[in-house]
Amino acid sequence: MVEHYFNCPYCWEPISMLLDSSVSKQTYIEDCEVCCNPIQVSVAFLNMELIDFQSNSIEQ
C-alpha cells in the first residue's frame, strides 16, 4: 500500500488515499474525507511504483 496526497477536485482541501500497489492499473470511486463528494481515481503502477495518478470530479 502507498499513501498518496493530493487536493480534492471539489473542495481543494489536501487529502490522502491509500493505493494498492499490487494491482498495476485501477479506476475506482472514493469519497473525499473532507467534503464527502465522490472522486474518480485512476492510478497506474510499474514495479509497484506509482507512475500515474488522476483524480476527477464526477459529473452529476
Secondary structure, DSSP 8 states (H G I E B T S, - for coil): -EEEEEE-TTT--EEEEEE-TTSSEEEEEEE-TTT--EEEEEEEEETTEEEEEEEEE---
